[in-house]
């Protein structure tokens, strides 16, 4: 955490000096006034300048980095990761040996960790960031698997002339299924049930 203390004839002047040192805007720091300026005897003798403390606010990338490091340290799992920021999305790519424990059954552990990270870094923040966690390309492999599954089950529904019900999936995976099938004119998809047991149903068009 970066902290600087500055003095100036006025509080605003002291703050401006701190902002210049950090090279940031006012909303990127927290400001604590340590001493109010005061005029001494006859406006000269014993006069006291303003003194402020500026603390550079944590940013989302630093928060995610620190939180993940503490989690992996507690789990005693050696993990290296990179954080890529695109607009309001932070993509975290993790690498290491035996990281299956971070993925879990059909990505459930990874999704849970991702959910907790999102909750934590967006707490009390005006601007929200979406964090996506990935382990060595697992998300893309899972997406490819779901796309193939969607086409196979759509063909099955068409051939048998009746609906096929998929197992419960999270919203992200349901979206992949819908997107994979939206170009077909022989079937249609819809959702059924409540979270976390919401399912997709693939039905043939009559």
Phi, psi and omega in degrees: 000124183269129181228141176219145175245137182225152175240154179196170179296327177231167178297317180298322179294318179296319178298316181299322178297320178293319178297320179296321180294318179284333184072037183229174176269168185299324182283001179262005179225159168256143188240131177236122178276115182272323179215132175282146176289148179217148177267137180274196180300127182061019179080004184231298187291127178078014178294148184233130180283168175281145177226128182231158175241126179250130177243123180292125181294146176293142175254165185303319181297316179295322180295315179297315181301311182294319182294315180296319179299320180291323179294312182293327177294317179294325180278350182058045178244120177285110182228133171252144182210156176238150178239119180249127183255124176228112183056241181257016181248134175248115179262118181255118179252121184251144179222153179160181180268142175053052181267013177301331180296333178279340180273310180075186182291117179052034175080011185295319179294317179298318179295320179294317179297319179298319179298315181293321178297316179299317178299315186293311187283343180263359180295127179060027179252136179289321180253119183275148176237141175263128180252129176243122179261137178221145178242106175047047175079015182301318184302317181291319178297319179295320179297316179300318180297316181293323179296317178293320178298319181299314180294321181294316180288330176294319177296321179296316179297320180293316182293320183274344179073023178214165186291151174242129181258124178274162177291160179303139179224160175284171185298324181295317181287326176297322179296323178297317179297311180301314182296320181296332186252358187293342179273354181274139180253007180256352179219168172217158182237151173208164182259153178212142178097176180247154177298144002267021183251023181291134184237160171257138176242129179255122183235143176284145176280137181284000000 
